[in-house]
Amino acid sequence: MTFIWPTALVLLVVVAGLALLYVLAQRRRNRYALRYANLSLVREAIGKGPGWRRHVPPAFFLLALAFMSIAVARPQAVVAVPSQEGTVILAIDVSGSMLAEDMKPNRIEAAKAAARAFVDKQSDSVKIGVVSFSGDASIVQSPTTDKGLVIAAINRLRPQRATAIGRAILVSLDAIEESMGSETDLPSSILQQQNPNGTPRPTATPLPAYLQGQHSSASVVLLSDGQNNQFPPPLDVVDQAVSRGVRVYTIGVGSAAGTIVRLQGRAVRTALDEATLKKIAQVTDGEYFNASTEQDLRAVYENLTTQLVIRNEKTELTAYFTLAAALLAVMAGAFSLLWFNRLP
């Protein structure tokens, strides 16, 4: 927490001085009491005293002064707040296993229907992009506020082979960088690394050190029903999402037990790698969801609304400290009137 007028915190010294004076006054009062020869007679004469209650109103009053002193200094802090603006990338698995018919009519069509419903619910100011991944990953639709283009891109998705979750994360980050590059002062260059087959793969440029650890206004919603079997391993690249402050929300379709899918006349067993999807969500401060039916899948997308778009904003907390001071002052007055028929 920082302060716009930090010099005003010197008022806390005044509050501390008042607290010290109160303590000294109580000790002086005790010394006067000791002058009486027979304290039991004094107690019988004055009856039962207020005891600890006499300290409550002054304590609340001093706390109110302390909170008011902090409010005068105008405290502020960086907090994560929901925003109606931002970028959401829908990374959708289009591997052959998405043809499994445990969802109606099959997994990929159920996923597309849920994704379309998700797009319809978004604010017109939220940019939505679509990334498909199987043996590779590609941007099907760059982030845009045109919902018609996004839905058309979702409709074009067709099943292919293999599952490249790691590349899906990298390409999603590149799509975010392309969309947000003009809005930030980040470098626009893209680092290149080599795959085992010699082809370069993009690596998203991380945030500068002073911004790392903060959540940006962009999120990735990654849906998969299988295990990564392409380079790079997802957990080897997820730190790039962390360094850019991008949360990755993962959706696992199916179960770890897997199911049988017939591809080109042969039966293929596919199993969900929940452990990896959960780890991706955990590391990026996102959340993992499992969907075993088309109703589950639609419910997941319905819950992932614009709350995914989180901005870290420096917010002034003066009003909160002022409110706390007012409540404490009212409580001090209320207790004093209730117990002693006077204000502190």
C-alpha positions as YAML, in Angstrom:
chain: A
units: angstrom
residues:
- id: 1
  name: MET
  ca: [0.00, 0.00, 0.00]
- id: 2
  name: THR
  ca: [1.28, 3.47, -0.89]
- id: 3
  name: PHE
  ca: [0.16, 6.99, 0.00]
- id: 4
  name: ILE
  ca: [-0.43, 10.06, -2.15]
- id: 5
  name: TRP
  ca: [0.26, 12.39, 0.81]
- id: 6
  name: PRO
  ca: [2.60, 10.32, 3.00]
- id: 7
  name: THR
  ca: [3.58, 13.35, 5.12]
- id: 8
  name: ALA
  ca: [0.06, 13.33, 6.57]
- id: 9
  name: LEU
  ca: [0.94, 10.12, 8.40]
- id: 10
  name: VAL
  ca: [2.64, 12.32, 11.00]
- id: 11
  name: LEU
  ca: [-0.86, 12.66, 12.46]
- id: 12
  name: LEU
  ca: [-0.47, 9.09, 13.70]
- id: 13
  name: VAL
  ca: [2.17, 10.42, 16.08]
- id: 14
  name: VAL
  ca: [-0.47, 12.73, 17.55]
- id: 15
  name: VAL
  ca: [-2.85, 9.78, 17.96]
- id: 16
  name: ALA
  ca: [-0.09, 7.76, 19.64]
- id: 17
  name: GLY
  ca: [0.52, 10.71, 21.98]
- id: 18
  name: LEU
  ca: [-3.15, 10.81, 22.94]
- id: 19
  name: ALA
  ca: [-3.09, 7.08, 23.63]
- id: 20
  name: LEU
  ca: [-0.04, 7.56, 25.86]
- id: 21
  name: LEU
  ca: [-1.75, 10.40, 27.75]
- id: 22
  name: TYR
  ca: [-4.77, 8.17, 28.33]
- id: 23
  name: VAL
  ca: [-2.60, 5.40, 29.78]
- id: 24
  name: LEU
  ca: [-0.79, 7.88, 32.05]
- id: 25
  name: ALA
  ca: [-4.12, 9.30, 33.21]
- id: 26
  name: GLN
  ca: [-5.32, 5.82, 34.16]
- id: 27
  name: ARG
  ca: [-2.15, 5.14, 36.14]
- id: 28
  name: ARG
  ca: [-2.51, 8.47, 37.96]
- id: 29
  name: ARG
  ca: [-6.07, 7.53, 38.83]
- id: 30
  name: ASN
  ca: [-4.85, 4.27, 40.35]
- id: 31
  name: ARG
  ca: [-2.30, 6.10, 42.47]
- id: 32
  name: TYR
  ca: [-5.02, 8.34, 43.90]
- id: 33
  name: ALA
  ca: [-7.06, 5.27, 44.80]
- id: 34
  name: LEU
  ca: [-4.18, 3.89, 46.87]
- id: 35
  name: ARG
  ca: [-4.34, 6.93, 49.23]
- id: 36
  name: TYR
  ca: [-7.48, 5.58, 50.85]
- id: 37
  name: ALA
  ca: [-6.81, 3.52, 53.97]
- id: 38
  name: ASN
  ca: [-9.63, 1.06, 53.49]
- id: 39
  name: LEU
  ca: [-10.35, 0.26, 49.83]
- id: 40
  name: SER
  ca: [-13.15, -2.15, 50.73]
- id: 41
  name: LEU
  ca: [-15.13, 0.68, 52.32]
- id: 42
  name: VAL
  ca: [-14.63, 2.79, 49.20]
- id: 43
  name: ARG
  ca: [-15.87, -0.02, 46.96]
- id: 44
  name: GLU
  ca: [-18.96, -0.47, 49.14]
- id: 45
  name: ALA
  ca: [-19.64, 3.26, 49.02]
- id: 46
  name: ILE
  ca: [-19.40, 3.68, 45.24]
- id: 47
  name: GLY
  ca: [-20.76, 0.27, 44.30]
- id: 48
  name: LYS
  ca: [-19.57, -1.86, 41.39]
- id: 49
  name: GLY
  ca: [-17.43, 0.21, 39.00]
- id: 50
  name: PRO
  ca: [-17.53, 0.16, 35.19]
- id: 51
  name: GLY
  ca: [-14.42, -2.05, 35.02]
- id: 52
  name: TRP
  ca: [-13.11, -2.74, 31.55]
- id: 53
  name: ARG
  ca: [-16.08, -0.99, 29.90]
- id: 54
  name: ARG
  ca: [-14.70, 2.45, 30.68]
- id: 55
  name: HIS
  ca: [-11.78, 1.76, 28.31]
- id: 56
  name: VAL
  ca: [-13.95, 0.71, 25.32]
- id: 57
  name: PRO
  ca: [-15.23, 4.13, 24.14]
- id: 58
  name: PRO
  ca: [-11.77, 5.79, 24.33]
- id: 59
  name: ALA
  ca: [-10.22, 2.83, 22.52]
- id: 60
  name: PHE
  ca: [-12.74, 3.04, 19.68]
- id: 61
  name: PHE
  ca: [-12.32, 6.82, 19.56]
- id: 62
  name: LEU
  ca: [-8.51, 6.56, 19.28]
- id: 63
  name: LEU
  ca: [-8.85, 3.91, 16.56]
- id: 64
  name: ALA
  ca: [-11.22, 6.22, 14.68]
- id: 65
  name: LEU
  ca: [-8.61, 8.99, 14.86]
- id: 66
  name: ALA
  ca: [-5.93, 6.59, 13.59]
- id: 67
  name: PHE
  ca: [-8.02, 5.50, 10.59]
- id: 68
  name: MET
  ca: [-8.89, 9.11, 9.83]
- id: 69
  name: SER
  ca: [-5.19, 10.04, 9.93]
- id: 70
  name: ILE
  ca: [-4.46, 7.28, 7.40]
- id: 71
  name: ALA
  ca: [-7.37, 8.47, 5.24]
- id: 72
  name: VAL
  ca: [-5.90, 11.99, 5.17]
- id: 73
  name: ALA
  ca: [-2.71, 10.47, 3.70]
- id: 74
  name: ARG
  ca: [-4.86, 9.09, 0.82]
- id: 75
  name: PRO
  ca: [-3.78, 5.41, 0.73]
- id: 76
  name: GLN
  ca: [-3.86, 3.48, -2.52]
- id: 77
  name: ALA
  ca: [-3.15, -0.09, -3.56]
- id: 78
  name: VAL
  ca: [-3.03, -2.19, -6.72]
- id: 79
  name: VAL
  ca: [-6.10, -4.42, -6.76]
- id: 80
  name: ALA
  ca: [-7.56, -6.82, -9.31]
- id: 81
  name: VAL
  ca: [-10.91, -5.54, -10.52]
- id: 82
  name: PRO
  ca: [-13.35, -6.93, -13.12]
- id: 83
  name: SER
  ca: [-13.41, -5.01, -16.36]
- id: 84
  name: GLN
  ca: [-15.80, -4.89, -19.27]
- id: 85
  name: GLU
  ca: [-12.86, -4.60, -21.63]
- id: 86
  name: GLY
  ca: [-10.12, -7.04, -22.47]
- id: 87
  name: THR
  ca: [-9.15, -10.00, -24.62]
- id: 88
  name: VAL
  ca: [-10.26, -13.62, -24.35]
- id: 89
  name: ILE
  ca: [-8.70, -16.35, -26.51]
- id: 90
  name: LEU
  ca: [-10.73, -19.51, -27.04]
- id: 91
  name: ALA
  ca: [-8.17, -22.28, -27.65]
- id: 92
  name: ILE
  ca: [-10.12, -25.33, -28.83]
- id: 93
  name: ASP
  ca: [-8.78, -28.85, -29.30]
- id: 94
  name: VAL
  ca: [-9.66, -30.18, -32.78]
- id: 95
  name: SER
  ca: [-7.83, -33.50, -32.51]
- id: 96
  name: GLY
  ca: [-9.50, -36.63, -33.87]
- id: 97
  name: SER
  ca: [-10.61, -37.71, -30.42]
- id: 98
  name: MET
  ca: [-13.01, -34.77, -30.40]
- id: 99
  name: LEU
  ca: [-15.21, -36.91, -32.69]
- id: 100
  name: ALA
  ca: [-16.11, -39.12, -29.73]
- id: 101
  name: GLU
  ca: [-19.88, -39.41, -29.42]
- id: 102
  name: ASP
  ca: [-20.16, -39.47, -25.62]
- id: 103
  name: MET
  ca: [-21.50, -35.93, -26.15]
- id: 104
  name: LYS
  ca: [-24.25, -35.29, -28.66]
- id: 105
  name: PRO
  ca: [-23.78, -35.17, -31.55]
- id: 106
  name: ASN
  ca: [-20.04, -35.40, -30.72]
- id: 107
  name: ARG
  ca: [-17.47, -33.59, -28.59]
- id: 108
  name: ILE
  ca: [-16.34, -31.05, -31.14]
- id: 109
  name: GLU
  ca: [-19.87, -30.00, -32.11]
- id: 110
  name: ALA
  ca: [-20.84, -29.73, -28.44]
- id: 111
  name: ALA
  ca: [-17.74, -27.62, -27.80]
- id: 112
  name: LYS
  ca: [-18.54, -25.35, -30.75]
- id: 113
  name: ALA
  ca: [-22.14, -24.87, -29.56]
- id: 114
  name: ALA
  ca: [-20.97, -23.98, -26.03]
- id: 115
  name: ALA
  ca: [-18.32, -21.61, -27.39]
- id: 116
  name: ARG
  ca: [-20.89, -19.81, -29.55]
- id: 117
  name: ALA
  ca: [-23.12, -19.35, -26.50]
- id: 118
  name: PHE
  ca: [-20.12, -17.97, -24.60]
- id: 119
  name: VAL
  ca: [-19.41, -15.44, -27.35]
- id: 120
  name: ASP
  ca: [-23.02, -14.24, -27.36]
- id: 121
  name: LYS
  ca: [-22.82, -13.44, -23.64]
- id: 122
  name: GLN
  ca: [-19.74, -11.25, -23.87]
- id: 123
  name: SER
  ca: [-19.72, -7.48, -23.72]
- id: 124
  name: ASP
  ca: [-19.37, -5.73, -27.08]
- id: 125
  name: SER
  ca: [-16.10, -4.20, -25.85]
- id: 126
  name: VAL
  ca: [-14.42, -7.56, -25.17]
- id: 127
  name: LYS
  ca: [-12.12, -8.81, -27.92]
- id: 128
  name: ILE
  ca: [-12.43, -12.53, -28.61]
- id: 129
  name: GLY
  ca: [-10.00, -14.62, -30.61]
- id: 130
  name: VAL
  ca: [-10.05, -18.28, -31.67]
- id: 131
  name: VAL
  ca: [-7.08, -20.64, -31.73]
- id: 132
  name: SER
  ca: [-7.42, -24.24, -32.91]
- id: 133
  name: PHE
  ca: [-4.87, -26.91, -32.10]
- id: 134
  name: SER
  ca: [-4.24, -30.50, -33.06]
- id: 135
  name: GLY
  ca: [-0.78, -31.52, -34.36]
- id: 136
  name: ASP
  ca: [-0.05, -27.79, -34.54]
- id: 137
  name: ALA
  ca: [-1.79, -24.62, -33.42]
- id: 138
  name: SER
  ca: [-3.00, -21.67, -35.47]
- id: 139
  name: ILE
  ca: [-4.96, -18.47, -35.06]
- id: 140
  name: VAL
  ca: [-8.32, -19.06, -36.73]
- id: 141
  name: GLN
  ca: [-9.59, -15.60, -35.80]
- id: 142
  name: SER
  ca: [-7.52, -12.73, -34.43]
- id: 143
  name: PRO
  ca: [-9.05, -11.03, -31.39]
- id: 144
  name: THR
  ca: [-11.95, -8.85, -32.46]
- id: 145
  name: THR
  ca: [-15.11, -7.31, -31.05]
- id: 146
  name: ASP
  ca: [-17.07, -8.54, -34.10]
- id: 147
  name: LYS
  ca: [-19.00, -11.51, -32.70]
- id: 148
  name: GLY
  ca: [-20.10, -12.55, -36.19]
- id: 149
  name: LEU
  ca: [-16.49, -13.13, -37.26]
- id: 150
  name: VAL
  ca: [-15.75, -15.08, -34.09]
- id: 151
  name: ILE
  ca: [-18.78, -17.36, -34.47]
- id: 152
  name: ALA
  ca: [-17.94, -17.94, -38.14]
- id: 153
  name: ALA
  ca: [-14.41, -18.95, -37.11]
- id: 154
  name: ILE
  ca: [-15.80, -21.40, -34.55]
- id: 155
  name: ASN
  ca: [-18.08, -22.89, -37.20]
- id: 156
  name: ARG
  ca: [-15.06, -23.53, -39.48]
- id: 157
  name: LEU
  ca: [-13.30, -25.78, -36.96]
- id: 158
  name: ARG
  ca: [-12.74, -29.31, -38.26]
- id: 159
  name: PRO
  ca: [-11.15, -32.34, -36.51]
- id: 160
  name: GLN
  ca: [-7.56, -33.23, -37.40]
- id: 161
  name: ARG
  ca: [-4.81, -35.32, -35.76]
- id: 162
  name: ALA
  ca: [-2.63, -35.18, -32.60]
- id: 163
  name: THR
  ca: [-2.79, -32.78, -29.62]
- id: 164
  name: ALA
  ca: [-0.39, -29.86, -29.16]
- id: 165
  name: ILE
  ca: [-1.42, -28.14, -25.93]
- id: 166
  name: GLY
  ca: [1.95, -26.42, -25.49]
- id: 167
  name: ARG
  ca: [1.80, -24.82, -28.92]
- id: 168
  name: ALA
  ca: [-1.79, -23.80, -28.29]
- id: 169
  name: ILE
  ca: [-0.64, -21.78, -25.26]
- id: 170
  name: LEU
  ca: [2.18, -20.12, -27.22]
- id: 171
  name: VAL
  ca: [0.00, -19.22, -30.18]
- id: 172
  name: SER
  ca: [-2.71, -17.87, -27.85]
- id: 173
  name: LEU
  ca: [-0.13, -15.64, -26.19]
- id: 174
  name: ASP
  ca: [1.01, -14.43, -29.61]
- id: 175
  name: ALA
  ca: [-2.59, -13.60, -30.53]
- id: 176
  name: ILE
  ca: [-2.92, -11.60, -27.31]
- id: 177
  name: GLU
  ca: [0.33, -9.77, -27.99]
- id: 178
  name: GLU
  ca: [-0.81, -8.94, -31.51]
- id: 179
  name: SER
  ca: [-4.08, -7.59, -30.15]
- id: 180
  name: MET
  ca: [-2.65, -5.63, -27.23]
- id: 181
  name: GLY
  ca: [0.70, -4.56, -28.61]
- id: 182
  name: SER
  ca: [-0.55, -1.12, -29.60]
- id: 183
  name: GLU
  ca: [-2.08, -0.59, -26.16]
- id: 184
  name: THR
  ca: [1.06, -1.29, -24.13]
- id: 185
  name: ASP
  ca: [4.70, -0.34, -24.27]
- id: 186
  name: LEU
  ca: [5.84, -3.93, -24.64]
- id: 187
  name: PRO
  ca: [8.40, -4.97, -27.26]
- id: 188
  name: SER
  ca: [6.71, -6.18, -30.40]
- id: 189
  name: SER
  ca: [9.42, -8.66, -31.39]
- id: 190
  name: ILE
  ca: [8.78, -12.39, -31.12]
- id: 191
  name: LEU
  ca: [11.63, -14.63, -30.02]
- id: 192
  name: GLN
  ca: [12.22, -17.76, -32.04]
- id: 193
  name: GLN
  ca: [13.19, -21.20, -30.74]
- id: 194
  name: GLN
  ca: [13.72, -24.43, -32.61]
- id: 195
  name: ASN
  ca: [11.49, -27.49, -32.53]
- id: 196
  name: PRO
  ca: [13.16, -30.91, -32.70]
- id: 197
  name: ASN
  ca: [12.25, -31.03, -36.42]
- id: 198
  name: GLY
  ca: [14.13, -27.81, -37.07]
- id: 199
  name: THR
  ca: [11.15, -25.50, -37.61]
- id: 200
  name: PRO
  ca: [10.99, -22.34, -35.52]
- id: 201
  name: ARG
  ca: [8.22, -21.83, -33.02]
- id: 202
  name: PRO
  ca: [7.12, -18.48, -31.62]
- id: 203
  name: THR
  ca: [7.67, -17.58, -28.00]
- id: 204
  name: ALA
  ca: [5.63, -14.79, -26.50]
- id: 205
  name: THR
  ca: [7.62, -11.82, -25.28]
- id: 206
  name: PRO
  ca: [7.37, -11.55, -21.48]
- id: 207
  name: LEU
  ca: [6.29, -8.48, -19.59]
- id: 208
  name: PRO
  ca: [8.95, -6.12, -18.28]
- id: 209
  name: ALA
  ca: [10.17, -6.99, -14.78]
- id: 210
  name: TYR
  ca: [8.22, -4.17, -13.13]
- id: 211
  name: LEU
  ca: [4.93, -5.57, -14.47]
- id: 212
  name: GLN
  ca: [5.55, -9.26, -13.91]
- id: 213
  name: GLY
  ca: [3.27, -10.90, -11.38]
- id: 214
  name: GLN
  ca: [0.33, -8.68, -12.28]
- id: 215
  name: HIS
  ca: [-2.73, -9.96, -14.15]
- id: 216
  name: SER
  ca: [-3.30, -8.39, -17.52]
- id: 217
  name: SER
  ca: [-6.72, -7.81, -19.06]
- id: 218
  name: ALA
  ca: [-6.34, -10.95, -21.20]
- id: 219
  name: SER
  ca: [-7.25, -14.58, -20.54]
- id: 220
  name: VAL
  ca: [-7.05, -17.89, -22.38]
- id: 221
  name: VAL
  ca: [-9.83, -20.50, -22.21]
- id: 222
  name: LEU
  ca: [-8.22, -23.76, -23.32]
- id: 223
  name: LEU
  ca: [-10.37, -26.83, -24.04]
- id: 224
  name: SER
  ca: [-8.85, -30.27, -24.57]
- id: 225
  name: ASP
  ca: [-9.93, -33.90, -24.32]
- id: 226
  name: GLY
  ca: [-6.59, -35.65, -24.66]
- id: 227
  name: GLN
  ca: [-2.91, -35.76, -23.77]
- id: 228
  name: ASN
  ca: [-0.25, -33.54, -25.28]
- id: 229
  name: ASN
  ca: [1.85, -35.51, -27.76]
- id: 230
  name: GLN
  ca: [3.63, -32.72, -29.60]
- id: 231
  name: PHE
  ca: [6.55, -30.43, -28.83]
- id: 232
  name: PRO
  ca: [6.81, -28.42, -26.60]
- id: 233
  name: PRO
  ca: [5.47, -29.91, -23.35]
- id: 234
  name: PRO
  ca: [2.79, -27.58, -21.92]
- id: 235
  name: LEU
  ca: [4.42, -27.21, -18.51]
- id: 236
  name: ASP
  ca: [7.66, -26.08, -20.19]
- id: 237
  name: VAL
  ca: [5.97, -23.02, -21.71]
- id: 238
  name: VAL
  ca: [3.30, -22.13, -19.18]
- id: 239
  name: ASP
  ca: [5.75, -19.83, -17.39]
- id: 240
  name: GLN
  ca: [5.48, -17.50, -20.38]
- id: 241
  name: ALA
  ca: [1.80, -17.01, -19.61]
- id: 242
  name: VAL
  ca: [2.73, -16.31, -15.99]
- id: 243
  name: SER
  ca: [5.35, -13.72, -16.96]
- id: 244
  name: ARG
  ca: [2.80, -11.90, -19.10]
- id: 245
  name: GLY
  ca: [0.14, -12.02, -16.39]
- id: 246
  name: VAL
  ca: [-2.24, -14.06, -18.59]
- id: 247
  name: ARG
  ca: [-4.55, -16.45, -16.78]
- id: 248
  name: VAL
  ca: [-5.25, -19.78, -18.49]
- id: 249
  name: TYR
  ca: [-8.59, -21.39, -17.68]
- id: 250
  name: THR
  ca: [-8.61, -25.04, -18.73]
- id: 251
  name: ILE
  ca: [-11.57, -27.25, -19.60]
- id: 252
  name: GLY
  ca: [-11.16, -31.01, -19.66]
- id: 253
  name: VAL
  ca: [-13.62, -32.90, -21.81]
- id: 254
  name: GLY
  ca: [-14.26, -36.52, -20.88]
- id: 255
  name: SER
  ca: [-12.50, -38.46, -18.14]
- id: 256
  name: ALA
  ca: [-9.10, -39.90, -17.26]
- id: 257
  name: ALA
  ca: [-10.50, -43.36, -18.04]
- id: 258
  name: GLY
  ca: [-10.87, -42.27, -21.65]
- id: 259
  name: THR
  ca: [-13.10, -43.49, -24.43]
- id: 260
  name: ILE
  ca: [-12.82, -45.34, -27.74]
- id: 261
  name: VAL
  ca: [-12.98, -43.32, -30.97]
- id: 262
  name: ARG
  ca: [-13.00, -44.78, -34.46]
- id: 263
  name: LEU
  ca: [-10.67, -42.86, -36.75]
- id: 264
  name: GLN
  ca: [-10.36, -43.89, -40.37]
- id: 265
  name: GLY
  ca: [-11.76, -47.33, -39.66]
- id: 266
  name: ARG
  ca: [-9.65, -48.14, -36.60]
- id: 267
  name: ALA
  ca: [-10.41, -47.88, -32.92]
- id: 268
  name: VAL
  ca: [-8.31, -45.42, -30.90]
- id: 269
  name: ARG
  ca: [-8.44, -44.96, -27.13]
- id: 270
  name: THR
  ca: [-8.11, -41.40, -25.87]
- id: 271
  name: ALA
  ca: [-7.69, -40.33, -22.25]
- id: 272
  name: LEU
  ca: [-7.92, -36.92, -20.60]
- id: 273
  name: ASP
  ca: [-4.72, -35.61, -18.99]
- id: 274
  name: GLU
  ca: [-6.39, -33.85, -16.07]
- id: 275
  name: ALA
  ca: [-3.16, -33.49, -14.11]
- id: 276
  name: THR
  ca: [-1.56, -31.30, -16.78]
- id: 277
  name: LEU
  ca: [-4.66, -29.17, -17.30]
- id: 278
  name: LYS
  ca: [-5.03, -28.63, -13.55]
- id: 279
  name: LYS
  ca: [-1.36, -27.67, -13.25]
- id: 280
  name: ILE
  ca: [-1.63, -25.15, -16.10]
- id: 281
  name: ALA
  ca: [-4.61, -23.49, -14.42]
- id: 282
  name: GLN
  ca: [-2.96, -23.54, -11.00]
- id: 283
  name: VAL
  ca: [0.35, -22.03, -12.17]
- id: 284
  name: THR
  ca: [-1.36, -19.21, -14.11]
- id: 285
  name: ASP
  ca: [-3.88, -18.48, -11.33]
- id: 286
  name: GLY
  ca: [-6.72, -19.67, -13.52]
- id: 287
  name: GLU
  ca: [-9.21, -22.45, -12.84]
- id: 288
  name: TYR
  ca: [-9.80, -25.98, -14.12]
- id: 289
  name: PHE
  ca: [-13.23, -27.30, -15.12]
- id: 290
  name: ASN
  ca: [-14.29, -30.79, -16.12]
- id: 291
  name: ALA
  ca: [-17.15, -31.48, -18.52]
- id: 292
  name: SER
  ca: [-18.39, -35.00, -19.13]
- id: 293
  name: THR
  ca: [-21.65, -34.07, -20.87]
- id: 294
  name: GLU
  ca: [-22.72, -31.39, -23.30]
- id: 295
  name: GLN
  ca: [-24.77, -29.80, -20.50]
- id: 296
  name: ASP
  ca: [-21.65, -29.61, -18.31]
- id: 297
  name: LEU
  ca: [-19.70, -28.04, -21.14]
- id: 298
  name: ARG
  ca: [-22.33, -25.38, -21.77]
- id: 299
  name: ALA
  ca: [-22.52, -24.62, -18.04]
- id: 300
  name: VAL
  ca: [-18.74, -24.13, -17.88]
- id: 301
  name: TYR
  ca: [-18.74, -21.63, -20.73]
- id: 302
  name: GLU
  ca: [-21.76, -19.83, -19.28]
- id: 303
  name: ASN
  ca: [-19.88, -19.33, -16.01]
- id: 304
  name: LEU
  ca: [-16.81, -18.01, -17.80]
- id: 305
  name: THR
  ca: [-18.17, -14.54, -18.50]
- id: 306
  name: THR
  ca: [-16.38, -11.20, -18.45]
- id: 307
  name: GLN
  ca: [-15.16, -11.96, -14.94]
- id: 308
  name: LEU
  ca: [-12.24, -13.56, -16.78]
- id: 309
  name: VAL
  ca: [-11.13, -10.10, -17.79]
- id: 310
  name: ILE
  ca: [-9.21, -8.78, -14.80]
- id: 311
  name: ARG
  ca: [-7.27, -5.55, -14.68]
- id: 312
  name: ASN
  ca: [-4.75, -4.60, -12.01]
- id: 313
  name: GLU
  ca: [-5.58, -1.01, -11.19]
- id: 314
  name: LYS
  ca: [-4.16, 1.38, -8.62]
- id: 315
  name: THR
  ca: [-7.20, 2.20, -6.52]
- id: 316
  name: GLU
  ca: [-7.44, 4.88, -3.84]
- id: 317
  name: LEU
  ca: [-8.64, 3.45, -0.52]
- id: 318
  name: THR
  ca: [-9.41, 6.76, 1.22]
- id: 319
  name: ALA
  ca: [-13.15, 6.14, 1.26]
- id: 320
  name: TYR
  ca: [-12.74, 2.77, 2.99]
- id: 321
  name: PHE
  ca: [-10.54, 4.19, 5.75]
- id: 322
  name: THR
  ca: [-12.91, 7.13, 6.19]
- id: 323
  name: LEU
  ca: [-15.86, 4.74, 6.49]
- id: 324
  name: ALA
  ca: [-13.99, 2.67, 9.08]
- id: 325
  name: ALA
  ca: [-13.18, 5.84, 11.07]
- id: 326
  name: ALA
  ca: [-16.81, 6.95, 11.01]
- id: 327
  name: LEU
  ca: [-18.07, 3.55, 12.17]
- id: 328
  name: LEU
  ca: [-15.56, 3.43, 15.01]
- id: 329
  name: ALA
  ca: [-16.49, 6.96, 16.10]
- id: 330
  name: VAL
  ca: [-20.20, 6.06, 16.11]
- id: 331
  name: MET
  ca: [-19.49, 2.91, 18.12]
- id: 332
  name: ALA
  ca: [-17.44, 4.92, 20.64]
- id: 333
  name: GLY
  ca: [-20.32, 7.38, 21.11]
- id: 334
  name: ALA
  ca: [-22.94, 4.63, 21.29]
- id: 335
  name: PHE
  ca: [-21.12, 2.65, 23.99]
- id: 336
  name: SER
  ca: [-20.38, 5.79, 25.99]
- id: 337
  name: LEU
  ca: [-24.04, 6.87, 25.94]
- id: 338
  name: LEU
  ca: [-25.25, 3.36, 26.70]
- id: 339
  name: TRP
  ca: [-22.96, 2.78, 29.67]
- id: 340
  name: PHE
  ca: [-22.17, 6.27, 31.03]
- id: 341
  name: ASN
  ca: [-24.88, 8.59, 29.60]
- id: 342
  name: ARG
  ca: [-22.30, 10.85, 28.02]
- id: 343
  name: LEU
  ca: [-20.18, 11.16, 24.90]
- id: 344
  name: PRO
  ca: [-16.48, 10.26, 25.14]
...
